[in-house]
Amino acid sequence: MSTQNRYFDLSDDMRVPGRWVLSQLDVDDRGQQMDPWQFDQGKALHLEGVQLIGVCHPGIALDFSLTELATPVVSSRVVSVFERLALLDEVQFIPARVEGQSQPYFILNTLRILRCIDDARCEEVRYWRPEDERPDKLGKYQNVVGLKVDPARVGSANIFRTWGWTVALIVSERIKLAMEAEGITGTRFIEA
């Protein structure tokens, strides 16, 4: 008897009292322009500078946070979880400097994008159409509510973004349980 893997949309828990809120800066530590959208493309990046992250609302530093552009910023504690799970082939941890922090932080860059959204099980899906006049987005998701993935189309992946709707960061139950056991702060898991 086989059981299907469970997957979760990992997001920022904005309900944490007194928490910080991070902002995406578009320059690195050398003053060079950075493309803030490069972190949801599902491929390894080779950056020379260190990405700078701002704090638009000071507060308690968290192990996991999303910038306003949904870039995941994590502490070294999160990196350790992925190391212990031997999942460094599925992610890239890009050094980042968070304003006002001396400890290291990293951008979590997921290295896979999977075509696995289960349209029939989602609450709502809308696609970009020709009349929307966005040829660059034609056929991709314009909106997804109540995201559900089809585990049969995920394969062995433990962390990935969903094709056509890359704002979603999906993790396996294995990662969820490990992060919870480690007491990683700032996470919110919604079953997908």
Backbone as a printed PyTorch tensor [residue, N CA C, xyz], in Angstrom:
tensor([[[  0.8520,  -1.1830,   0.0000],
         [  0.0000,   0.0000,   0.0000],
         [  0.8920,   1.2390,   0.0000]],

        [[  0.7020,   2.1380,  -0.9540],
         [  1.5280,   3.3430,  -0.9940],
         [  0.7050,   4.5390,  -0.5570]],

        [[  1.3440,   5.4080,   0.1530],
         [  0.6640,   6.6310,   0.5760],
         [  1.2280,   7.7770,  -0.2340]],

        [[  0.3590,   8.7060,  -0.5750],
         [  0.8110,   9.8550,  -1.3560],
         [  1.4840,  10.8610,  -0.4450]],

        [[  2.5300,  11.4590,  -0.9760],
         [  3.2180,  12.5160,  -0.2390],
         [  2.2990,  13.7220,  -0.0920]],

        [[  2.4950,  14.4410,   0.9870],
         [  1.7460,  15.6730,   1.2160],
         [  2.6840,  16.8520,   0.9670]],

        [[  2.1100,  17.9370,   0.4390],
         [  2.8810,  19.1320,   0.1110],
         [  2.2030,  20.3510,   0.7150]],

        [[  3.0270,  21.3690,   0.9770],
         [  2.5410,  22.5620,   1.6660],
         [  3.0920,  23.8100,   0.9900]],

        [[  2.2300,  24.8100,   0.8830],
         [  2.6280,  26.1280,   0.4060],
         [  3.2810,  26.8220,   1.6060]],

        [[  4.5720,  27.0880,   1.5010],
         [  5.3120,  27.7340,   2.5870],
         [  5.2350,  29.2340,   2.3950]],

        [[  4.6840,  29.8940,   3.3820],
         [  4.5800,  31.3470,   3.2960],
         [  5.0430,  31.9820,   4.6030]],

        [[  5.0300,  33.2790,   4.6100],
         [  5.4740,  34.0980,   5.7220],
         [  4.3310,  34.2340,   6.7230]],

        [[  4.5870,  33.9180,   7.9960],
         [  3.5370,  34.0350,   9.0090],
         [  3.4760,  35.4710,   9.5210]],

        [[  2.5660,  36.2300,   8.9570],
         [  2.4200,  37.6370,   9.3260],
         [  1.7070,  37.8090,  10.6650]],

        [[  1.2840,  36.6880,  11.2790],
         [  0.5760,  36.7600,  12.5600],
         [  1.5280,  36.7870,  13.7570]],

        [[  2.8400,  36.6910,  13.5220],
         [  3.8040,  36.7090,  14.6210],
         [  3.8330,  38.1190,  15.2140]],

        [[  3.4860,  38.2600,  16.5050],
         [  3.4550,  39.5920,  17.1110],
         [  4.8540,  40.2220,  17.1740]],

        [[  4.9400,  41.4950,  16.8180],
         [  6.1820,  42.2350,  16.9280],
         [  7.2600,  41.8440,  15.9290]],

        [[  6.8770,  41.1510,  14.8740],
         [  7.8390,  40.6560,  13.8870],
         [  8.3220,  41.7550,  12.9650]],

        [[  9.4610,  41.5020,  12.3530],
         [  9.9620,  42.4200,  11.3450],
         [  9.2660,  42.1870,  10.0150]],

        [[  9.3860,  43.1530,   9.1170],
         [  8.9230,  43.0160,   7.7390],
         [ 10.0840,  43.4650,   6.8540]],

        [[ 10.4530,  42.5890,   5.9150],
         [ 11.6170,  42.8510,   5.0580],
         [ 11.2040,  43.4650,   3.7280]],

        [[ 12.1180,  44.2410,   3.1640],
         [ 11.8770,  44.8330,   1.8430],
         [ 12.9840,  44.4040,   0.8930]],

        [[ 12.6130,  44.2990,  -0.3660],
         [ 13.5450,  43.8850,  -1.4100],
         [ 14.2740,  45.1110,  -1.9210]],

        [[ 15.5960,  45.1230,  -1.7650],
         [ 16.3790,  46.2140,  -2.3310],
         [ 16.8840,  45.7630,  -3.6950]],

        [[ 17.0350,  46.6950,  -4.6080],
         [ 17.4200,  46.3030,  -5.9720],
         [ 18.8920,  46.5380,  -6.2620]],

        [[ 19.7000,  46.5820,  -5.1960],
         [ 21.1480,  46.7200,  -5.3730],
         [ 21.8640,  45.7050,  -4.4790]],

        [[ 23.1010,  45.4100,  -4.8700],
         [ 23.9150,  44.5430,  -4.0310],
         [ 24.8600,  45.3920,  -3.1930]],

        [[ 25.7310,  44.7410,  -2.4480],
         [ 26.6360,  45.4600,  -1.5590],
         [ 27.6830,  46.2850,  -2.3020]],

        [[ 27.7760,  46.1290,  -3.6170],
         [ 28.7000,  46.9250,  -4.4370],
         [ 27.9710,  48.0620,  -5.1460]],

        [[ 26.6700,  48.1960,  -4.8940],
         [ 25.8870,  49.2370,  -5.5380],
         [ 25.4030,  48.8700,  -6.9270]],

        [[ 25.5970,  47.6100,  -7.3230],
         [ 25.1710,  47.1430,  -8.6480],
         [ 23.6840,  46.7830,  -8.6270]],

        [[ 22.9900,  47.0940,  -9.7140],
         [ 21.5700,  46.7580,  -9.8490],
         [ 21.3800,  45.2460,  -9.8060]],

        [[ 20.3340,  44.8050,  -9.1230],
         [ 19.9770,  43.3870,  -9.0390],
         [ 18.5410,  43.2380,  -9.5400]],

        [[ 18.3020,  42.1700, -10.2710],
         [ 16.9460,  41.8730, -10.7310],
         [ 16.2130,  41.1450,  -9.6120]],

        [[ 15.2180,  41.7610,  -8.9830],
         [ 14.5430,  41.1130,  -7.8600],
         [ 13.7150,  39.8920,  -8.2620]],

        [[ 13.4400,  39.7350,  -9.5510],
         [ 12.6150,  38.6120, -10.0070],
         [ 13.4360,  37.3820, -10.3650]],

        [[ 14.7550,  37.4830, -10.2780],
         [ 15.6010,  36.3560, -10.6650],
         [ 15.5230,  35.1850,  -9.6860]],

        [[ 14.9680,  35.4090,  -8.5000],
         [ 14.9530,  34.3770,  -7.4770],
         [ 13.7480,  33.4420,  -7.5640]],

        [[ 12.9040,  33.6050,  -8.5780],
         [ 11.7740,  32.6730,  -8.7410],
         [ 11.7990,  31.9990, -10.1100]],

        [[ 12.9910,  31.8680, -10.6880],
         [ 13.1250,  31.3010, -12.0290],
         [ 13.4760,  29.8130, -12.0230]],

        [[ 13.7720,  29.2440, -10.8530],
         [ 14.0560,  27.8190, -10.7670],
         [ 15.4010,  27.4060, -11.3190]],

        [[ 16.3830,  28.3080, -11.2660],
         [ 17.7080,  27.9430, -11.7580],
         [ 18.7830,  28.5660, -10.8680]],

        [[ 19.9470,  27.9190, -10.8720],
         [ 21.0700,  28.4070, -10.0700],
         [ 21.5430,  29.7550, -10.6000]],

        [[ 21.9230,  30.6120,  -9.6850],
         [ 22.4020,  31.9440, -10.0350],
         [ 23.8600,  32.0840,  -9.6150]],

        [[ 24.5920,  32.8530, -10.3660],
         [ 25.9950,  33.1100, -10.0520],
         [ 26.1540,  34.6200,  -9.9110]],

        [[ 26.0610,  35.0820,  -8.6700],
         [ 26.0900,  36.5080,  -8.3790],
         [ 27.4300,  36.8890,  -7.7700]],

        [[ 27.9250,  38.0350,  -8.1450],
         [ 29.2020,  38.4940,  -7.5940],
         [ 29.0170,  39.2420,  -6.2840]],

        [[ 28.0000,  40.0570,  -6.1960],
         [ 27.7700,  40.8450,  -4.9870],
         [ 26.8320,  40.1390,  -4.0290]],

        [[ 26.6960,  40.7050,  -2.8500],
         [ 25.7850,  40.1860,  -1.8240],
         [ 24.5010,  41.0000,  -1.8870]],

        [[ 23.3730,  40.3190,  -2.0120],
         [ 22.0690,  40.9780,  -2.0730],
         [ 21.7800,  41.6870,  -0.7580]],

        [[ 21.3400,  42.9200,  -0.8260],
         [ 20.9710,  43.6770,   0.3620],
         [ 19.4680,  43.5960,   0.5700]],

        [[ 19.0810,  43.3690,   1.8160],
         [ 17.6720,  43.2680,   2.1910],
         [ 17.3940,  44.3640,   3.2190]],

        [[ 16.3560,  45.1350,   2.9850],
         [ 15.9920,  46.1960,   3.9110],
         [ 14.9770,  45.7230,   4.9350]],

        [[ 14.8230,  46.5130,   5.9770],
         [ 13.8050,  46.2420,   6.9950],
         [ 12.8480,  47.4270,   6.9470]],

        [[ 11.6410,  47.2030,   6.4130],
         [ 10.6900,  48.3170,   6.3080],
         [  9.8460,  48.4680,   7.5760]],

        [[  9.8270,  47.4150,   8.4040],
         [  9.1400,  47.4940,   9.7010],
         [ 10.0020,  46.7470,  10.7110]],

        [[ 10.7570,  47.4700,  11.5460],
         [ 11.6330,  46.8060,  12.5150],
         [ 10.8330,  45.9520,  13.4940]],

        [[ 11.4760,  44.9120,  13.9720],
         [ 10.8420,  44.0230,  14.9380],
         [ 11.6930,  42.7900,  15.1550]],

        [[ 11.0550,  41.7480,  15.6340],
         [ 11.7440,  40.4930,  15.9390],
         [ 12.2240,  39.8530,  14.6490]],

        [[ 13.5340,  39.5360,  14.6040],
         [ 14.1100,  38.8470,  13.4470],
         [ 13.6000,  37.4090,  13.4160]],

        [[ 13.2740,  36.9290,  12.2200],
         [ 12.7300,  35.5800,  12.0380],
         [ 13.6940,  34.7250,  11.2170]],

        [[ 13.5450,  33.4100,  11.3480],
         [ 14.3490,  32.4760,  10.5660],
         [ 13.8940,  32.4130,   9.1150]],

        [[ 12.6110,  32.6600,   8.8790],
         [ 12.0510,  32.6200,   7.5280],
         [ 11.1660,  33.8390,   7.3400]],

        [[ 11.4380,  34.5870,   6.2760],
         [ 10.6200,  35.7560,   5.9340],
         [ 10.5780,  35.8890,   4.4250]],

        [[  9.5330,  36.5170,   3.9400],
         [  9.4410,  36.8710,   2.5300],
         [  9.5230,  38.3830,   2.4070]],

        [[ 10.2480,  38.8480,   1.4000],
         [ 10.2370,  40.2780,   1.1230],
         [  8.8940,  40.6090,   0.4700]],

        [[  8.6590,  41.8860,   0.2050],
         [  7.3930,  42.2690,  -0.4200],
         [  7.2570,  41.7070,  -1.8290]],

        [[  8.3520,  41.2550,  -2.4300],
         [  8.2980,  40.6210,  -3.7520],
         [  8.3560,  39.0970,  -3.6410]],

        [[  8.1070,  38.5810,  -2.4350],
         [  8.0230,  37.1400,  -2.1500],
         [  9.3530,  36.4040,  -2.2970]],

        [[ 10.4620,  37.1090,  -2.0890],
         [ 11.7700,  36.4560,  -2.0700],
         [ 12.0020,  35.8890,  -0.6750]],

        [[ 12.2320,  34.5660,  -0.5580],
         [ 12.4620,  33.9720,   0.7680],
         [ 13.8490,  34.3250,   1.3060]],

        [[ 13.8740,  34.8530,   2.5190],
         [ 15.1130,  35.1940,   3.2160],
         [ 15.1580,  34.3360,   4.4730]],

        [[ 16.2740,  33.5980,   4.6490],
         [ 16.3470,  32.6280,   5.7390],
         [ 17.6270,  32.8000,   6.5520]],

        [[ 17.5550,  32.3240,   7.7820],
         [ 18.7250,  32.3290,   8.6610],
         [ 19.5600,  31.0760,   8.4200]],

        [[ 20.7200,  31.0300,   9.0440],
         [ 21.5850,  29.8520,   8.9260],
         [ 20.9350,  28.6130,   9.5430]],

        [[ 19.9760,  28.7910,  10.4340],
         [ 19.2500,  27.6490,  11.0140],
         [ 18.4740,  26.9020,   9.9280]],

        [[ 17.9050,  27.6250,   8.9820],
         [ 17.1790,  26.9930,   7.8770],
         [ 18.1690,  26.2520,   6.9790]],

        [[ 19.3050,  26.8650,   6.7080],
         [ 20.3330,  26.2140,   5.9000],
         [ 20.7210,  24.8850,   6.5510]],

        [[ 20.8800,  24.8780,   7.8630],
         [ 21.2410,  23.6500,   8.5870],
         [ 20.1980,  22.5560,   8.4180]],

        [[ 18.9180,  22.9150,   8.4140],
         [ 17.8540,  21.9260,   8.2110],
         [ 18.0180,  21.2590,   6.8440]],

        [[ 18.2500,  22.0540,   5.8140],
         [ 18.4180,  21.5030,   4.4640],
         [ 19.6810,  20.6540,   4.3610]],

        [[ 20.7340,  21.0600,   5.0520],
         [ 21.9590,  20.2550,   5.0730],
         [ 21.6930,  18.8960,   5.7120]],

        [[ 21.0200,  18.8890,   6.8610],
         [ 20.7200,  17.6260,   7.5550],
         [ 19.8400,  16.7080,   6.7140]],

        [[ 18.9270,  17.3040,   5.9500],
         [ 18.0320,  16.5100,   5.1000],
         [ 18.6840,  16.1240,   3.7700]],

        [[ 19.9080,  16.5650,   3.5430],
         [ 20.6530,  16.2980,   2.3010],
         [ 19.8650,  16.7660,   1.0680]],

        [[ 19.3920,  18.0080,   1.1370],
         [ 18.5780,  18.5730,   0.0490],
         [ 19.2510,  19.7630,  -0.6340]],

        [[ 20.5660,  19.8690,  -0.5050],
         [ 21.2540,  21.0240,  -1.0880],
         [ 21.2850,  20.9890,  -2.6110]],

        [[ 20.8920,  19.8640,  -3.2250],
         [ 20.8070,  19.8130,  -4.6880],
         [ 19.4900,  20.4010,  -5.1980]],

        [[ 18.5580,  20.7140,  -4.2870],
         [ 17.2640,  21.2710,  -4.6840],
         [ 17.1540,  22.7710,  -4.4400]],

        [[ 18.1260,  23.3240,  -3.7310],
         [ 18.0940,  24.7520,  -3.3990],
         [ 19.4880,  25.3450,  -3.5030]],

        [[ 19.5030,  26.6570,  -3.5840],
         [ 20.7480,  27.4120,  -3.5270],
         [ 20.5510,  28.4680,  -2.4530]],

        [[ 21.5130,  28.5780,  -1.5420],
         [ 21.4480,  29.6000,  -0.5100],
         [ 22.4200,  30.7120,  -0.8910]],

        [[ 21.8690,  31.8470,  -1.2620],
         [ 22.6480,  32.9840,  -1.7440],
         [ 22.8660,  33.9460,  -0.5720]],

        [[ 24.1190,  34.2400,  -0.2370],
         [ 24.3770,  35.1510,   0.8790],
         [ 23.6580,  36.4900,   0.6930]],

        [[ 23.0860,  36.9600,   1.7880],
         [ 22.3790,  38.2430,   1.7920],
         [ 22.7350,  38.9830,   3.0730]],

        [[ 22.6250,  40.2790,   3.0160],
         [ 22.8570,  41.0940,   4.2040],
         [ 21.5520,  41.8130,   4.5310]],

        [[ 21.0490,  41.5470,   5.7420],
         [ 19.8190,  42.1970,   6.1960],
         [ 20.2140,  43.4260,   7.0090]],

        [[ 19.6250,  44.5370,   6.6380],
         [ 19.8820,  45.8130,   7.2970],
         [ 19.8040,  45.6700,   8.8220]],

        [[ 20.8730,  46.1080,   9.5180],
         [ 20.8880,  46.1120,  10.9750],
         [ 21.1950,  44.7710,  11.6280]],

        [[ 21.4890,  43.7410,  10.8400],
         [ 21.7580,  42.4070,  11.3970],
         [ 23.2210,  42.0350,  11.1880]],

        [[ 23.8470,  41.4640,  12.2070],
         [ 25.2360,  41.0270,  12.0720],
         [ 25.3270,  39.5510,  11.6670]],

        [[ 24.3120,  38.7490,  12.0050],
         [ 24.3580,  37.3300,  11.6570],
         [ 24.0340,  37.1290,  10.1750]],

        [[ 24.5150,  36.0070,   9.6170],
         [ 24.2990,  35.7700,   8.1810],
         [ 22.8490,  35.4100,   7.8490]],

        [[ 22.4100,  35.9080,   6.7250],
         [ 21.1140,  35.5320,   6.1510],
         [ 21.3530,  35.1260,   4.7110]],

        [[ 20.3790,  34.4320,   4.1530],
         [ 20.5010,  33.8980,   2.8070],
         [ 19.1770,  34.0250,   2.0820]],

        [[ 19.2690,  34.1860,   0.7650],
         [ 18.0780,  34.0760,  -0.0760],
         [ 17.9620,  32.6040,  -0.4440]],

        [[ 16.8000,  32.0420,  -0.2150],
         [ 16.5420,  30.6490,  -0.5670],
         [ 16.0780,  30.6310,  -2.0170]],

        [[ 16.9280,  30.1380,  -2.8920],
         [ 16.6390,  30.0780,  -4.3210],
         [ 16.3080,  28.6230,  -4.6790]],

        [[ 15.0700,  28.3680,  -5.0060],
         [ 14.6170,  27.0280,  -5.3630],
         [ 15.0560,  26.7090,  -6.7920]],

        [[ 15.5570,  25.4970,  -6.9980],
         [ 16.1410,  25.1440,  -8.2900],
         [ 15.2110,  24.3530,  -9.1990]],

        [[ 13.9580,  24.2340,  -8.8250],
         [ 13.0070,  23.4980,  -9.6720],
         [ 11.6950,  24.2620,  -9.8060]],

        [[ 11.1600,  24.1930, -11.0110],
         [  9.7980,  24.6520, -11.2720],
         [  9.0790,  23.4600, -11.8850]],

        [[  7.9700,  23.0780, -11.2720],
         [  7.2420,  21.8940, -11.7370],
         [  5.8410,  22.2560, -12.2110]],

        [[  5.4390,  21.6400, -13.2980],
         [  4.0810,  21.8250, -13.8240],
         [  3.1840,  20.8150, -13.1100]],

        [[  2.6390,  21.2300, -11.9750],
         [  1.9460,  20.2690, -11.1120],
         [  0.6970,  20.8140, -10.4380]],

        [[  0.2500,  22.0160, -10.7940],
         [ -0.9730,  22.5390, -10.1770],
         [ -2.1430,  21.6940, -10.6340]],

        [[ -2.9480,  21.2750,  -9.6830],
         [ -4.1370,  20.4730,  -9.9570],
         [ -5.3330,  21.4290, -10.0630]],

        [[ -5.5690,  21.9270, -11.2740],
         [ -6.6220,  22.9320, -11.5010],
         [ -7.9670,  22.5090, -10.9120]],

        [[ -8.3310,  21.2540, -11.0840],
         [ -9.6500,  20.7740, -10.6560],
         [ -9.8240,  20.8450,  -9.1460]],

        [[ -8.7520,  20.7100,  -8.3890],
         [ -8.8450,  20.7330,  -6.9260],
         [ -8.6590,  22.1250,  -6.3270]],

        [[ -8.1550,  23.0770,  -7.1110],
         [ -8.0000,  24.4570,  -6.6200],
         [ -9.3820,  25.0920,  -6.5020]],

        [[ -9.5000,  26.0810,  -5.6200],
         [-10.7660,  26.7960,  -5.5020],
         [-11.0730,  27.5730,  -6.7760]],

        [[-10.0220,  28.1990,  -7.3340],
         [-10.2040,  28.9860,  -8.5570],
         [ -8.8660,  29.1050,  -9.2790]],

        [[ -8.9050,  28.9940, -10.5890],
         [ -7.7280,  29.2900, -11.4150],
         [ -8.1780,  30.1500, -12.5920]],

        [[ -7.3580,  31.1370, -12.9220],
         [ -7.5960,  31.9800, -14.0940],
         [ -6.3000,  32.0660, -14.8580]],

        [[ -6.4000,  31.9630, -16.1770],
         [ -5.2350,  32.0340, -17.0510],
         [ -5.1890,  33.3730, -17.7750]],

        [[ -3.9920,  33.7870, -18.1220],
         [ -3.8310,  34.9540, -18.9760],
         [ -4.3280,  34.5810, -20.3690]],

        [[ -5.1200,  35.4700, -20.9740],
         [ -5.7060,  35.2340, -22.2920],
         [ -5.2130,  36.2890, -23.2720]],

        [[ -5.3890,  36.0510, -24.5630],
         [ -4.9360,  37.0350, -25.5590],
         [ -5.5110,  38.4360, -25.3150]],

        [[ -6.7590,  38.5270, -24.9100],
         [ -7.3770,  39.8430, -24.6940],
         [ -6.7830,  40.5970, -23.4970]],

        [[ -5.9870,  39.9200, -22.6610],
         [ -5.3150,  40.5900, -21.5480],
         [ -4.1010,  41.3800, -22.0200]],

        [[ -3.7250,  41.1830, -23.2920],
         [ -2.6170,  41.9020, -23.9160],
         [ -1.3040,  41.7770, -23.1340]],

        [[ -1.0220,  40.5710, -22.6800],
         [  0.2500,  40.2500, -22.0180],
         [  0.8180,  38.9910, -22.6660]],

        [[  1.3400,  39.1010, -23.8900],
         [  1.8330,  37.9160, -24.5930],
         [  2.9220,  37.1660, -23.8270]],

        [[  3.6580,  37.8650, -22.9810],
         [  4.7030,  37.2210, -22.1850],
         [  4.1260,  36.2820, -21.1220]],

        [[  2.8360,  36.4500, -20.8050],
         [  2.2080,  35.6320, -19.7650],
         [  1.1220,  34.7030, -20.3140]],

        [[  0.8750,  34.7640, -21.5890],
         [ -0.1840,  33.9830, -22.2220],
         [ -0.0950,  32.5050, -21.8460]],

        [[ -1.2060,  31.9660, -21.3570],
         [ -1.2690,  30.5560, -20.9950],
         [ -0.8210,  30.2430, -19.5880]],

        [[ -0.2090,  31.2200, -18.9080],
         [  0.2040,  31.0160, -17.5150],
         [ -0.9430,  31.4330, -16.6070]],

        [[ -0.7990,  31.1260, -15.3460],
         [ -1.8500,  31.4690, -14.3860],
         [ -1.8620,  32.9640, -14.0950]],

        [[ -3.0550,  33.5470, -14.1720],
         [ -3.2240,  34.9400, -13.7770],
         [ -3.5290,  35.0020, -12.2800]],

        [[ -4.2350,  33.9790, -11.7930],
         [ -4.5610,  33.9050, -10.3680],
         [ -4.8460,  32.4510,  -9.9990]],

        [[ -4.4140,  32.0870,  -8.8030],
         [ -4.7130,  30.7580,  -8.2570],
         [ -5.1760,  30.9700,  -6.8240]],

        [[ -6.3630,  30.4730,  -6.5040],
         [ -6.8970,  30.5540,  -5.1500],
         [ -7.0550,  29.1250,  -4.6390]],

        [[ -6.6090,  28.9000,  -3.4040],
         [ -6.7100,  27.5620,  -2.8300],
         [ -5.8280,  26.5610,  -3.5720]],

        [[ -4.5720,  26.9210,  -3.7830],
         [ -3.6310,  26.1220,  -4.5660],
         [ -3.5680,  24.6710,  -4.0910]],

        [[ -3.6630,  23.7630,  -5.0420],
         [ -3.4760,  22.3250,  -4.7910],
         [ -2.5370,  21.7920,  -5.8560]],

        [[ -1.6030,  20.9430,  -5.4330],
         [ -0.6990,  20.3100,  -6.3920],
         [ -1.0980,  18.8470,  -6.5530]],

        [[ -0.7280,  18.2910,  -7.6890],
         [ -0.9500,  16.8770,  -7.9640],
         [  0.3290,  16.1370,  -7.5770]],

        [[  0.3190,  15.3990,  -6.4460],
         [  1.5350,  14.7160,  -5.9980],
         [  2.1240,  13.7780,  -7.0510]],

        [[  1.3030,  13.2380,  -7.9210],
         [  1.7990,  12.3250,  -8.9620],
         [  2.7010,  13.0500,  -9.9570]],

        [[  2.5400,  14.3740, -10.0800],
         [  3.3640,  15.1470, -11.0150],
         [  4.5730,  15.8060, -10.3480]],

        [[  4.7360,  15.5630,  -9.0580],
         [  5.8380,  16.1810,  -8.3270],
         [  7.0930,  15.3210,  -8.3660]],

        [[  6.9410,  14.0240,  -8.4400],
         [  8.1050,  13.1360,  -8.4370],
         [  8.7630,  13.1240,  -7.0760]],

        [[ 10.0850,  13.2200,  -7.0610],
         [ 10.8340,  13.1280,  -5.8050],
         [ 11.1940,  14.4940,  -5.2200]],

        [[ 10.6830,  15.5650,  -5.8080],
         [ 11.0360,  16.9130,  -5.3510],
         [ 10.5430,  17.1740,  -3.9320]],

        [[ 11.3550,  17.8730,  -3.1630],
         [ 11.0000,  18.2570,  -1.7980],
         [ 10.7110,  19.7440,  -1.6570]],

        [[ 11.2230,  20.5510,  -2.5950],
         [ 10.9650,  21.9910,  -2.5820],
         [ 10.9930,  22.4730,  -4.0270]],

        [[ 10.0030,  23.2780,  -4.3850],
         [  9.9130,  23.7460,  -5.7670],
         [  8.9300,  24.8960,  -5.8530]],

        [[  8.9390,  25.5540,  -7.0010],
         [  7.9150,  26.5410,  -7.3420],
         [  7.0330,  25.9130,  -8.4030]],

        [[  5.8190,  26.4120,  -8.5170],
         [  4.8700,  25.8400,  -9.4680],
         [  4.9270,  26.5920, -10.7930]],

        [[  4.9650,  25.8130, -11.8860],
         [  5.0010,  26.4100, -13.2170],
         [  3.7840,  27.2990, -13.4280]],

        [[  4.0240,  28.4750, -13.9790],
         [  2.9410,  29.3900, -14.3130],
         [  2.4400,  30.2050, -13.1400]],

        [[  2.8350,  29.8390, -11.9300],
         [  2.4280,  30.5560, -10.7220],
         [  3.5870,  30.4620,  -9.7350]],

        [[  4.6890,  31.1320, -10.0820],
         [  5.9250,  30.9500,  -9.3290],
         [  5.9580,  31.6840,  -7.9930]],

        [[  4.8900,  32.3860,  -7.6470],
         [  4.8460,  33.0030,  -6.3160],
         [  4.7170,  31.9320,  -5.2380]],

        [[  4.2230,  30.7530,  -5.6070],
         [  4.0560,  29.6740,  -4.6340],
         [  5.3880,  28.9700,  -4.4060]],

        [[  5.7380,  28.7710,  -3.1500],
         [  6.9170,  28.0180,  -2.7430],
         [  6.4000,  26.7720,  -2.0250]],

        [[  6.5710,  25.6260,  -2.6530],
         [  5.9810,  24.3860,  -2.1480],
         [  7.0680,  23.5170,  -1.5170]],

        [[  6.7590,  22.9640,  -0.3370],
         [  7.6900,  22.0640,   0.3390],
         [  6.9670,  20.7540,   0.6750]],

        [[  7.7620,  19.6950,   0.7810],
         [  7.2240,  18.3940,   1.1610],
         [  6.9290,  18.3700,   2.6590]],

        [[  6.1520,  17.3940,   3.0590],
         [  5.8650,  17.2170,   4.4750],
         [  7.1600,  16.9640,   5.2530]],

        [[  8.0990,  16.3100,   4.6200],
         [  9.4010,  16.0430,   5.2460],
         [ 10.0810,  17.3440,   5.6720]],

        [[ 10.0950,  18.3490,   4.7920],
         [ 10.6890,  19.6420,   5.1320],
         [  9.8580,  20.3360,   6.2070]],

        [[  8.5520,  20.3160,   6.0540],
         [  7.6700,  20.9520,   7.0340],
         [  7.9480,  20.4140,   8.4370]],

        [[  7.9670,  19.0900,   8.5740],
         [  8.1750,  18.4760,   9.8840],
         [  9.5530,  18.8080,  10.4530]],

        [[ 10.5740,  18.8210,   9.5960],
         [ 11.9310,  19.1360,  10.0540],
         [ 12.0240,  20.5870,  10.5230]],

        [[ 11.3900,  21.5070,   9.8030],
         [ 11.4230,  22.9170,  10.1950],
         [ 10.6630,  23.1260,  11.5010]],

        [[  9.5410,  22.4560,  11.6420],
         [  8.7720,  22.5690,  12.8860],
         [  9.5530,  21.9880,  14.0600]],

        [[ 10.1930,  20.8310,  13.8650],
         [ 10.9680,  20.1960,  14.9280],
         [ 12.1410,  21.0790,  15.3620]],

        [[ 12.7050,  21.8160,  14.4150],
         [ 13.8410,  22.7060,  14.7000],
         [ 13.3760,  24.0130,  15.3350]],

        [[ 12.0750,  24.3040,  15.2940],
         [ 11.5590,  25.5540,  15.8540],
         [ 11.8490,  26.7560,  14.9790]],

        [[ 11.8760,  26.5430,  13.6540],
         [ 12.1270,  27.6350,  12.7130],
         [ 10.9810,  28.6520,  12.8240]],

        [[ 11.3340,  29.9130,  13.0240],
         [ 10.3180,  30.9380,  13.2150],
         [  9.9440,  31.6020,  11.8860]],

        [[  8.7020,  32.0790,  11.8200],
         [  8.2340,  32.8510,  10.6650],
         [  7.5230,  32.0430,   9.5990]],

        [[  7.4170,  30.7340,   9.7580],
         [  6.8200,  29.8940,   8.7190],
         [  5.3300,  29.7200,   8.9170]],

        [[  4.6510,  29.5850,   7.7900],
         [  3.2280,  29.2360,   7.7900],
         [  3.0480,  28.2180,   6.6700]],

        [[  2.5070,  27.0640,   7.0040],
         [  2.3310,  25.9740,   6.0500],
         [  0.8490,  25.7680,   5.7740]],

        [[  0.4810,  25.8230,   4.5000],
         [ -0.9030,  25.5640,   4.1030],
         [ -0.8750,  24.3830,   3.1440]],

        [[ -1.6080,  23.3320,   3.4780],
         [ -1.5540,  22.1340,   2.6590],
         [ -1.9580,  22.4440,   1.2360]],

        [[ -1.1360,  21.9810,   0.3230],
         [ -1.3870,  22.1930,  -1.1080],
         [ -1.6770,  20.8580,  -1.7360]]])
